[in-house]
Amino acid sequence: MTIDKGHDMRVSAYALLADPTFLRESIAAYYDHVDRIVVCFDRTSTSWTGTPLPVDVCREMVREIDVDGKCVELAGDFSDTARAPLENDTLQRQTALDAASDGADWVLQLDTDEVITDAPDFFASLALADQADADGLDYPSRRLYARISPGRYLEQCRRFGRVAASFPGPLALRPGAHLRLARQADVPLYRVDFDRRGTDPWQPRGVEVHRVIDPDRAVLHFSWVRTPDVILRKFAWSGHAPEIEGPAEYRAWLRRTRHPRIASVLSTFRSSDWLRVAAIPEPPGGDPAEVSGPSAG
């Protein structure tokens, strides 16, 4: 495939099938820009924590998207409750990454609730990472907490409502990379952010930023944007389930979704986990009614 700036690379991707909420929008955003997509799932339709998953729904959705026959299914055993959920998470990702590495120069690793908003910019950044001989691309996400109305979201941010970049792990890796935990890999990174000084509050001061982009070009991470019934199930299947206090987290999510401006103001007084009300485009092709939470007050 041809990347911006005339640079030719073979790019693959992997997707983990578990949650159909934004799966269609996520894969469609990069489908035309990659050569192959490994879609990986647990053969028993079971999550990393041992709860049931709608894998068959996800597989059918992928078949509808895959008009050019790029997707390759890969089933495995990733629900062993003798392992910690994050161990199962890492195992599944490594299995998918290894399969997607065959014949590729780069492998994308986006979760199915992450949507690329500006594919030309994303792949231009990947070309620059390649030219810089980096082994991973850290491209910024904006982490969305709840949808409060069409085009309006509660977004996790820096203090005083400043936009924040989120880096759950490199969104692209060289083939054969070793994952340390979930998507994280200890490799030289080409880093893109919204400011030269860095805008991720969890990163150390002075981290090098190689390229600056406008926040409107970020990947949108619809992290907690679900209907109430689905958010409860997500709490149960997440690799971070042992850290989540389900009922308390759900009540807080419900309260903040219903009263977003109050949630935004009150978050200013916390030491972390800041929120702001932001105008965010709906995911391309998405149906807002399918992902909306309770109506906001």
C-alpha positions as CSV (number, residue, x, y, z in Angstrom):
1,M,0.0,0.0,0.0
2,T,1.1,3.6,-0.5
3,I,1.5,5.9,2.5
4,D,1.6,9.7,2.4
5,K,4.9,11.3,1.3
6,G,5.4,8.5,-1.2
7,H,6.6,6.0,1.3
8,D,5.6,2.3,0.6
9,M,5.0,0.0,3.6
10,R,2.9,-3.1,4.2
11,V,0.7,-2.5,7.1
12,S,-1.4,-5.1,8.9
13,A,-3.7,-4.7,11.9
14,Y,-5.2,-6.9,14.6
15,A,-8.6,-6.5,16.3
16,L,-9.8,-8.3,19.4
17,L,-13.5,-9.4,19.1
18,A,-15.4,-8.8,22.3
19,D,-17.6,-5.7,22.1
20,P,-19.6,-4.7,19.0
21,T,-20.5,-1.2,20.2
22,F,-17.9,0.7,18.0
23,L,-16.4,-2.2,16.2
24,R,-17.8,-1.3,12.8
25,E,-16.6,2.4,13.0
26,S,-13.2,1.4,14.4
27,I,-12.3,-1.1,11.6
28,A,-13.9,1.0,8.8
29,A,-11.6,3.9,9.7
30,Y,-8.4,2.1,8.8
31,Y,-9.8,-0.7,6.5
32,D,-8.8,0.9,3.2
33,H,-5.3,1.7,4.5
34,V,-4.1,-1.8,5.5
35,D,-3.4,-5.0,3.7
36,R,-4.6,-7.6,6.3
37,I,-6.5,-7.6,9.5
38,V,-6.3,-10.5,12.0
39,V,-9.5,-10.7,14.0
40,C,-8.8,-12.6,17.2
41,F,-11.3,-14.1,19.6
42,D,-11.7,-16.6,22.3
43,R,-13.1,-19.9,20.9
44,T,-15.5,-20.3,23.8
45,S,-16.8,-16.6,23.5
46,T,-15.5,-16.0,27.0
47,S,-13.8,-12.9,28.4
48,W,-10.5,-12.6,30.1
49,T,-12.4,-12.7,33.4
50,G,-14.6,-15.7,32.5
51,T,-17.8,-13.9,31.6
52,P,-19.7,-14.4,28.3
53,L,-19.0,-12.2,25.2
54,P,-21.0,-11.6,22.1
55,V,-18.3,-12.9,19.8
56,D,-20.7,-14.2,17.2
57,V,-22.2,-10.8,16.8
58,C,-18.8,-9.3,16.3
59,R,-17.8,-12.0,13.8
60,E,-20.9,-11.3,11.7
61,M,-20.2,-7.6,11.8
62,V,-16.7,-8.1,10.6
63,R,-17.9,-10.2,7.7
64,E,-20.2,-7.3,6.6
65,I,-17.3,-4.9,6.8
66,D,-14.8,-7.1,5.0
67,V,-15.8,-6.4,1.4
68,D,-12.2,-7.0,0.1
69,G,-11.5,-10.2,2.0
70,K,-8.7,-8.6,4.2
71,C,-9.8,-10.1,7.5
72,V,-8.4,-13.4,8.8
73,E,-10.1,-15.1,11.8
74,L,-7.9,-16.4,14.6
75,A,-9.5,-18.3,17.5
76,G,-7.6,-19.2,20.7
77,D,-7.9,-19.8,24.4
78,F,-7.7,-16.6,26.3
79,S,-10.1,-17.0,29.2
80,D,-8.1,-19.2,31.7
81,T,-9.3,-17.9,35.1
82,A,-6.1,-19.4,36.6
83,R,-4.3,-16.4,35.0
84,A,-4.9,-12.8,35.9
85,P,-7.2,-11.0,33.5
86,L,-4.3,-8.8,32.3
87,E,-2.3,-11.9,31.6
88,N,-5.1,-13.2,29.4
89,D,-5.3,-9.8,27.8
90,T,-1.6,-9.7,27.0
91,L,-1.6,-13.3,25.7
92,Q,-4.4,-12.6,23.3
93,R,-2.8,-9.4,22.0
94,Q,0.6,-11.1,21.6
95,T,-1.0,-14.0,19.7
96,A,-2.8,-11.6,17.4
97,L,0.3,-9.4,16.9
98,D,2.5,-12.4,16.0
99,A,-0.1,-13.6,13.4
100,A,-0.5,-10.1,12.0
101,S,3.3,-9.6,11.8
102,D,3.7,-12.1,8.9
103,G,4.8,-10.1,5.8
104,A,4.2,-6.7,7.4
105,D,6.3,-3.7,8.0
106,W,4.0,-2.4,10.7
107,V,1.1,-3.7,12.7
108,L,-1.7,-1.5,14.0
109,Q,-3.1,-2.4,17.4
110,L,-6.3,-0.4,18.0
111,D,-9.0,-1.5,20.3
112,T,-12.5,-1.8,18.8
113,D,-13.7,1.2,20.7
114,E,-11.0,3.4,19.2
115,V,-11.7,5.3,16.0
116,I,-9.2,7.1,13.8
117,T,-10.6,10.5,12.9
118,D,-7.9,11.5,10.3
119,A,-6.5,8.5,8.6
120,P,-4.2,10.5,6.3
121,D,-2.6,12.2,9.3
122,F,-2.3,9.0,11.2
123,F,-0.6,7.1,8.4
124,A,1.6,10.1,7.7
125,S,2.8,9.9,11.3
126,L,3.4,6.2,10.8
127,A,5.5,7.0,7.7
128,L,7.5,9.5,9.8
129,A,8.0,6.9,12.5
130,D,9.3,4.5,9.9
131,Q,11.7,7.0,8.5
132,A,12.9,7.8,12.0
133,D,13.7,4.0,12.6
134,A,11.4,3.9,15.5
135,D,9.8,0.6,16.5
136,G,6.5,2.0,17.8
137,L,4.1,4.9,17.1
138,D,2.6,6.7,20.1
139,Y,-0.3,8.5,18.6
140,P,-2.6,10.4,20.9
141,S,-6.1,9.4,21.9
142,R,-8.8,11.5,23.5
143,R,-10.5,9.4,26.2
144,L,-14.2,9.8,26.3
145,Y,-16.1,9.0,29.5
146,A,-19.7,9.4,28.6
147,R,-22.0,10.6,25.9
148,I,-24.4,13.2,27.2
149,S,-26.2,14.3,24.0
150,P,-25.5,14.2,20.2
151,G,-22.0,15.5,19.7
152,R,-21.4,16.3,23.4
153,Y,-19.3,14.1,25.7
154,L,-17.6,14.0,29.0
155,E,-14.0,13.8,28.2
156,Q,-11.1,13.0,30.5
157,C,-8.7,15.9,30.5
158,R,-6.0,17.8,32.4
159,R,-6.9,20.1,35.2
160,F,-8.9,23.2,34.4
161,G,-10.3,21.7,31.3
162,R,-7.2,21.5,29.2
163,V,-7.2,18.8,26.5
164,A,-5.2,15.7,27.4
165,A,-3.5,13.0,25.2
166,S,-3.9,9.4,26.2
167,F,-1.4,6.7,25.3
168,P,-2.6,3.2,26.3
169,G,0.3,1.8,24.3
170,P,1.8,2.2,20.9
171,L,-1.0,2.2,18.3
172,A,1.5,0.6,15.8
173,L,4.4,-1.7,16.3
174,R,7.1,-3.3,14.2
175,P,6.4,-7.0,13.5
176,G,7.7,-9.4,16.1
177,A,7.5,-6.9,19.0
178,H,7.2,-8.3,22.5
179,L,4.3,-6.9,24.6
180,R,5.1,-6.3,28.2
181,L,1.6,-5.7,29.5
182,A,-1.6,-5.4,27.4
183,R,-0.5,-3.1,24.5
184,Q,2.6,-1.7,26.1
185,A,6.0,-2.5,24.7
186,D,9.5,-1.4,25.7
187,V,10.6,-0.2,22.3
188,P,11.9,3.1,20.9
189,L,8.9,5.3,20.1
190,Y,8.0,8.0,17.7
191,R,5.7,10.2,19.8
192,V,2.9,12.5,18.5
193,D,1.1,14.9,20.9
194,F,-0.9,18.1,21.1
195,D,2.0,20.1,22.4
196,R,5.8,19.9,22.5
197,R,5.7,19.8,26.3
198,G,3.4,16.8,26.3
199,T,-0.2,16.8,27.4
200,D,-0.6,13.4,29.0
201,P,-0.7,14.0,32.8
202,W,0.5,10.4,33.5
203,Q,3.8,10.9,31.5
204,P,7.0,12.2,33.1
205,R,8.0,15.7,32.5
206,G,10.3,16.2,29.6
207,V,9.2,13.2,27.5
208,E,10.2,13.8,23.9
209,V,7.5,14.8,21.4
210,H,8.5,14.4,17.8
211,R,5.4,15.8,16.1
212,V,2.5,18.1,17.2
213,I,-1.0,17.7,15.8
214,D,-4.3,19.4,16.4
215,P,-6.5,17.6,18.9
216,D,-9.2,17.3,16.3
217,R,-6.9,14.7,14.5
218,A,-6.6,12.4,17.6
219,V,-7.9,8.9,17.8
220,L,-11.2,9.0,19.7
221,H,-11.3,6.4,22.5
222,F,-14.9,5.7,23.4
223,S,-13.7,4.1,26.6
224,W,-16.7,4.3,28.8
225,V,-19.3,5.4,26.2
226,R,-21.9,2.7,26.4
227,T,-25.5,2.2,27.3
228,P,-26.0,1.5,31.0
229,D,-26.5,-2.3,30.6
230,V,-23.3,-2.6,28.4
231,I,-21.2,-0.5,30.8
232,L,-22.0,-2.9,33.6
233,R,-21.0,-5.9,31.4
234,K,-17.8,-4.1,30.4
235,F,-16.9,-3.7,34.1
236,A,-17.1,-7.5,34.4
237,W,-15.1,-8.4,31.2
238,S,-12.4,-5.8,31.3
239,G,-8.8,-6.8,32.0
240,H,-8.9,-4.2,34.7
241,A,-12.0,-5.8,36.3
242,P,-10.1,-6.6,39.6
243,E,-9.4,-2.9,40.0
244,I,-13.0,-1.7,39.3
245,E,-15.5,-1.4,42.1
246,G,-18.4,-2.2,39.9
247,P,-21.5,-0.8,41.7
248,A,-19.6,2.3,43.0
249,E,-18.1,3.0,39.6
250,Y,-21.5,2.5,37.9
251,R,-23.2,4.9,40.3
252,A,-20.5,7.5,39.7
253,W,-20.7,7.1,35.9
254,L,-24.5,7.4,36.0
255,R,-24.4,10.5,38.2
256,R,-21.8,12.2,36.1
257,T,-23.6,11.4,32.8
258,R,-26.8,12.9,34.1
259,H,-25.2,16.0,35.5
260,P,-22.2,16.6,33.3
261,R,-21.5,20.3,34.1
262,I,-21.6,19.6,37.8
263,A,-19.2,16.6,37.2
264,S,-16.9,18.8,35.3
265,V,-16.7,21.5,37.9
266,L,-16.3,19.1,40.8
267,S,-13.5,17.2,39.1
268,T,-11.4,20.4,39.3
269,F,-11.0,19.8,43.0
270,R,-9.7,16.3,42.6
271,S,-6.0,15.4,42.4
272,S,-6.6,13.5,39.2
273,D,-9.4,12.1,36.9
274,W,-10.4,15.5,35.6
275,L,-13.4,15.8,33.3
276,R,-14.7,18.4,30.9
277,V,-17.7,18.8,28.6
278,A,-16.5,18.7,25.0
279,A,-17.9,18.9,21.5
280,I,-16.8,15.7,19.8
281,P,-18.0,14.5,16.3
282,E,-20.0,11.3,16.4
283,P,-18.0,8.3,15.0
284,P,-18.3,8.1,11.3
285,G,-21.2,5.9,10.4
286,G,-22.2,5.5,14.0
287,D,-25.8,5.6,15.3
288,P,-25.8,7.9,18.4
289,A,-28.9,6.2,19.8
290,E,-27.0,2.9,20.1
291,V,-24.4,4.3,22.4
292,S,-26.1,7.0,24.4
293,G,-26.4,6.8,28.1
294,P,-29.2,8.3,30.2
295,S,-30.4,11.7,29.2
296,A,-28.4,14.5,30.7
297,G,-29.7,17.1,33.0
